[in-house]
Amino acid sequence: MTRKQDEQPIDYNVATVSITTCGDLYNEWRTKKRLYKSVNANGLTIDVEYADTLHQIDGNGHEIDELAPVVVCLHGAPGSHRDYSHFIKYFSQMGKRVIVPNFPTYDITTKTRVFRHSAREKKEYIKDFLKAIGINRIDLLVSHSSAIYPTALLWSDQNAPYINSIAFINPSGHRRIKAMRPKMLTSVFVRVYQKQLGRAFMRLLGTTVLSITGCPVRPDNMDNVILSATTMVYSKFRYLSETLSMMRDKQVPVMLVLSENDKLVDTDISYELAEILGAREENFSTYNQYSVLEKERQTDSFPWIVVLPHGGHYSFKNHPKLVNESIGNFMDGVMNTTSSTRKIARQHSQVEIVLSEREQEHNAINA
């Protein structure tokens, strides 16, 4: 699923940080699953490559610093920070600090034999990564495709950084999406591929098998195909609707970008997600096939829903101007809405933050 544009030179800062992660999680699983009995009690040590626009120059010629609004982006499976290249450029020019970590590739499963790319592992991975680079607040968390699962868990984790708003782009669903059917076949492929002999077999014959079964994922890299399937098999997607309902009840600022021609996610599942988030007719902005706005939302309440008939599964890459501007307007709207309850001031190189009611509640629980 690698595209030529993904191989182009990048024009943003890239760094690497070493983290140790999943120790508590694997210790919990150690008593339940034999696979984890021999895992190091501290967990796995992983080098995380990530994009970070800190100290870059914004559109006004100013350096982006630690006080800039923080935007964290999580890619789907497979993927990397390169998926967000257009997004990074757009938001850094707006003076935002944009951080995009790479999730582990399938190599980590081959090497450790325990990392299953589950939603819980990915949540712990992102939480430990953010801790390592000193991030304790996220103004906007952007999540593409299967990243919705660790995003939901991160938002629910009282020990994770506070998340002020969330934008879901072409998210996977709360029930089995068409890319994961038939269930029996995908589950078998995932488990077979975890064995060395199974990987050899699938790399040899997997392309033929997937073509015969009509799999909508391009089988040009078998590790990437299985990585995508593995992520979904261990996503616990049926628990997603419960967390999204909690976001709705707590009136979390959420945006949802969906495409009606998404080859991986059923259109009815995408609309069901919008409904779970509390969307009504007035929450929708709809564009036509020429990216012209046909119907504008009639309310400033959340969620904000953007519908593209032609966006595909990578709407933010296929139509970067439209999607970036929509998310930018959403973020500005959220920040304007909360500006009366949140004040940021510089005093003698100190930052005085007056937290909103939701932030105070979040921090009180952490205390």
Secondary structure, 3 states (H helix, E strand, C coil): CCCHHHHCCCCCCEEEEEEEEEHHHHHHHHCCCHHHCCCCCCEEEEEEEEEECCCCECCCCCECCCCCCEEEEECCCCCCHHHHHHHHHHHHHCCCEEEEECCCCCHHHHHHCCCCCCHHHHHHHHHHHHHHCCCCEECEEEEEHHHHHHHHHHHHCCCCCEECCEEEECCCCCCCCHHHCCHHHHHHHHHHHCCHHHHHHHHHHHHHHHHHHCCCCCCCCHHHHHHHHHHHHCCCHHHHHHHHHHHHHCCCCEEEEEECCCCCCCHHHHHHHHHHCCCCHHHEEEECCCCCEEECCCCCCCCEEEEECCCCCCHHHHCHHHHHHHHHHHHHHHHHHHCCCCEEEEECCEEEEECCHHHHHHHHHHC
